[in-house]
C-alpha cells in the first residue's frame, strides 16, 4: 500500500522572530497584504507590532479585524471583499486559530469560485483545492491550534450548519513566523484552554489510525513538551518565556502530527463551539479523558506510549494499567490548570445533546478514531462528560 506524506512549510521560530517579518514579506514580494485578525488581538496591541513591521518593509496594509471566535462563512466573505477592494496580493494572518483559519479560507477564495461547502473534508473536498493561491504569512499569538503550520481551516458554514473542516496541503501557510513573546500576556484561562488544545492534538494524532510514523514521533515529543510545560505556562504567566516557547513548539508539533488524522474528541468538540459557544480547547479538554477511556479497549498499547512520553513510570505496568495512568494524569493536569471537569460547569445542558450528536456524526475527525463511533457512542460520551 502506498502512503503519501506532506510536512509543514518554512517556519521562523523563537523569541524575537517577529523582527524577521519585514524580510519575509520582501522575499515573497507581498506589497499590499490583507492583515486578517480579530478585535481581541487589535485591542491587545499585538497588531500594531505586526503592521509596523510590514510598513517598515514598504508594504501598504489593509486590515480586516472582523473574525469571530468561531469564524464563519460571513467572516470569510467580508474578508474577501476587503482583499479585493484594496487590491491585495497576499495574506498576513495574526492571532489564534480563528484568524489563522479565516485567513486560509480567505486565501482560498481569492482564486477558487466554488462555495466553501464543496471543500468540506467530510466530502473529500480537497480534490477541488489547487495550488494557485497567493502567499500567506501566519503569525500565531496563542500556543494551541498550531494552525500556523496546519493544512486545515475550520469554518462555520451556512450549508452544513456546523464547524466544517476544509483540508488540503495547499492551505499550509507559505511561512509561519512564530514568536513566543506574542503569547506572554495571554490570560491564564486562555493559556490553559489553548494549551489543552495543543496537548489534545498530539494525543489524538498519535492514536489516529492513519499510517504516518513521522507524525507518530512528533506527536509523542509534542505530548512530552505540552504535559511538562503547560502547567508552568499557566502558573507563571508572562514571566516564564521558556514555558511559552516550549508550548508554542508543542502546538506546532500537534498541528504537524494531526495531518495523520484526529479522533472522536474533535468530532465531539466542534459542535460544542458552534452550538454552545464553548472555546474549542476547553471542549477538547473536558471530553478527552472520556474519549480515551472509550478508546482504551483497542488502543491500550499506544496509550502506554503516551504515558511514557508524559514521564509516567510504566515499568511493570500492563498496557491497560499504563493507559489508566495516562488518563488519570491528563485529568489531573487539566484540573490543576483550572479546566472545568464537566460540560455542565461550562453551561452545557442535556437538552442540546441530540443536536450535538447529529453534528458530531457529520464531522470527519472521528473517521480516524482508533475505535469506530456510532451515534449511540457519541450520546454516551456526551452524557458521561455532562
N, C-alpha and C positions, 0 to 999 in steps of 0.2 A: 504494500500500500504506500503510495506517495504521500508525503506531508509537505505543506508549503508554509514557510516561516517568514515573518517580517518583524523588524525591530524599529524602535523609535529613531527619529532623525536626530539632528545635531542638538546638543544641549550645552548651554553656557551655565555653569553651576558654581555657587559659592557666595559667601558674604561679599557684597560689593559688585556682584555680577551685573546689576542694573547699569553700572557705568559703561558696560560694553554695548549698550543698546544702540547708541548712535552709529557705531561701526557696523553693527549687524544690518541696520536699516540701509546704510550706504552700500554695503556689499550686495544686497538684493535689490538695489535701485528702487526702493519704495520712496516716492516723493510726496504722495498725497494719501497717507494712511487714514483709514477709519479706525479710531480707537474705541473699542467696544468694552463697556464696563457696566457697573451698577452704581446706584447713588451712594451706597454704603462705602464703596471704595473711594468715590469722589469726596465724600464728607470726611473721610479719614485722612485726606491729604496725600494719599498714595498716588493718585492720578497726576498731581502736579509734578512729581518727580519724573514720571514717565513722559509726560508732554514736554517738559523742559529738555529731557534727553533727546527726544525726537526733533524738537525745534532747533536744538544746537547743531544737529546734523544737516539742517537745511530743509527738513520736512515741513509741509504745511498740513496741519492736522484738522480733521473733523472728529468731534466726539459724539458718540451715541451712548448715553448712560441709562437707557430705558429698559434694562434687562431685569426681569422679575426674579425672585428667589428660586422659583421653578420656571425656567424660561419657556415661553410659549411661541406658537406659530405667529401670533401677532407681533411679538418682540422681533422675530426674525424679519417679518415684512417691513416693520418700521426701520430696522437697521439697513435693509436693502435700499429703501428709499433714500436714506441719508447717504449711503455709499454712492448711489447714482447721482444725487443732487450735487455732491461735492466733486464728482469725477475722480473717485478714489482708485488707487492702483495696488492696494494691499490692506491687510487687516493686522491690527495690533490689539490683542485681547488681554485685558488686565483684570484679575480678580480671582475668585474661587471658581468652582466648577461651572456655575451658571453662566457668567460672562464668557468663559472659555468655550463652553458648549455652544452658546449663542453665536459666538464669533465663527466657529466652524460651520454652523448652519448658514449664516450669512454668506460666508465664503463660498459654500456650495452653490447657493442660489445666484451668485454673480454670473455663473456660466451654465447652470443647469435649470431647465424650464419645467421639469415635472413637479407636480405637487409633492410636498415633503413626505406625505404618507406613502408614496410609492417607493421611498428609500428605506422603509421600515425593515430592520434586520430580521424581524419575525417572518417577513415575506421575501427573504433573500434580496432585499433592495440594493445590496452592494453591487449587484450586476449592472446597475444603471449609473454608478458613480465613475466618472472619468478623471484622468489626472490633470485636465486643463483648468487648474484653479490658481487664483492669484496667491502670492506669497503671504504667509501668516506667521506672525511672531506671537508666542504665548508667554505671558508673564504672570505666574501664579502668586497670589497674596495669601493663600492658605496652604497647608500641607495635608491634603485629604484626597481629592478625587484623582489627582495625577493627570487631569485632562490635558495638561500641557504636553504630554508625550503620548496620549492615547489616540486611538483611531475611531473613537465614537463620539457622538453628540446625542444628548438625551433631551428631547423637546416634547412638551405637552402639545399634542395636535388635535385640531377640531375633529377630523375624520375618525381618529382612533379613540378619542376621548380618554387618553391615558398618556403617561410618560412613555415616549416612543424612542427606541434606540435606533439611531442611524449609524451604520458601521461600515467603514472602508479604510484600508491602509492609506488611501489618498487624502483622508481627512486629517492625518497627522500634521501638526503644525510644522512649518518649514524649519523654525528654530524655536527652542524653548529657552528663555532667559530666566533662570531660577535663582533668586536671591533670597536666602532665608531671613535677611534683615527686614524684608517686607512683611514677614509674619510676626514680628516681635510684639506688636501692640494688639494682636488678635485677642479678644476677651477669652477668659478661661473656658466658658461654656462652648464657644465656637472652636477653640483649640481642641477640646475634648471630643466634640462631635465630628470634626473633620479628621482628627487623628484616628478615631474609631473607624471611619470610612476607609482610611489607608490600610489599617490592620485587616479589616474585612476583605478588602480586595486581594491582599496577599494570601489570606487563608482560603478564600473561595477559589482563587485561581489554582492553588496547589491541589485542591480537592477535585477540581473540574475534570471531566472525562477526556478532554482533548489530549492528544499526544504532542507534547512540546517540552522535552527535557530541559531546554534552555530556560523556559519560563518557570519550570519547577524549581530550578536552582535559585533563580531570582526571587521567587515567592518565599522560599524558606529564609533567605537572608533578609528580605523585607519584613517578614514576620519577626525575626530576631530584633531588628532595629526598632520597629514600632513598639513591641512589647517592652523593650528596655527604656526607650526614650520618651514615650508618650506621657507616662506619669510625671517625669521631670519637666517636660514642656508645659504641662498644665500647672504644676505646683510652683514653678519658678517664674512664670510669666515671661516678660521680655528680658530677664536677666541671664537666662541660660541659652546663649547662642548656639552652643554645641548641640543641645537637645533640639532646638529649632532646625538646625542644619540637618541632623540625622533624620528628623521626621519628614523634612522636605524630600530627602532621598528615599525614605520608606514609601512616600506617596508616589514618587516616580517609579519605584520598583513595582508597586502594586499595579499601577496602570500599564506598565510594560508586561507584567505577568498575565494580566487578565485578557490579553488578546487570545490566550488559550481558551478562555471561557470563564464564566462565573457560576452562579448557582442559585438555589431557591431563595436564599436570603435576599438577593437583589430583586427577584420577581415579587417577593412579598413586600419589600420596602418601597418600590417605585409607586404603587398605588397609595401608600400612606402619605406620600408627598403630594400627589395630585388630588387626592380625595380629602385627606385630613390635614394637610398643610404641615406635616412633620418635616423637620430637617432630615435630609437623606441619610447623613451619617448617624444621627440619633436613631432613626428607624432601623438601620442596619445593626447598630449595637444592641438594641433591645431584642431583635429577632435572632441574631447569630447563634447564641447558645442553644436555642430551641431547635434550630435547623441542624446544628452539629450533633445534637442528641439523635435526631431523626436519621442523620447520615452515618452515625457511628456503627450501625448494623452492617454496613457494607464498606466503610472506609476507615476502620479502626487502625490499620497499619499506617495510613497516611496521617491520621490524627496523632499517632505516636511520633511520627517525624516532626510534626508541628510542635508537639510538647517538647521534644529535644531542642528545637530551634528557640523555644521560649525559655531555655535554660532550666527546664524541669528535669530532675534526675529520673530517667526511665529505666535504669538498670534493675533487672529483676522484675520489672512490671510487664504484664501481658499487654498486647495491643489494646484490649478493651479497658484495662486499668489505666494505661497511659492516656487513652482517649478521654476517659472521665477526668483525669488530672488536668488535661489541656482545657477542657470545657470549664472546669471549676476555676482555673487560673484566669481564663478570659473574662468570666463573670466577675471575679474579684477585681480584676484590673478596671473594668468598666465602672463597677460600683465605687472604686477608690477615686476615680476622676469625676464623680458626680453624675454619671449617666443614670437615668431612671431605670429601674428593674423591669417595670411593666408598662405596657402600652396605655393602660388606664391612667397611669401617672402623667402621661403626656396628653391626656384628654380624649383618647380614643374610646369609643363605646361599642358594645356588642351589636348595636343596630346597623352599623355600616359594614360588618364583616361580609355579608353576602356580596355587596358591591366590590369590596376589596378582593374577594376570591375570584370573581369573574374577570377582573382586570389582571390579576396575578397570573391567571392561566393563559392570558394572551401575551404575556411578557416572555421573550425568548430566552432570558437568562437561565431559567430553570431547565432548559433543554440539555445543558451540560452539567447539571447536578449529578453527583455520583449515584443517587438513588432516585429513580423516576418518581414524579409527583402527580397526584391526582387532585381534583378539586376537593375531595374529602380530606386529603392530607393537608392542603392549604387551610381548610376550615379548622382542622385540629390544631395546626401550628399557630394560627391567629388566636384561637381560644386559649391555648397554653400560655401565650405571651400576654394576654389581656390582664 
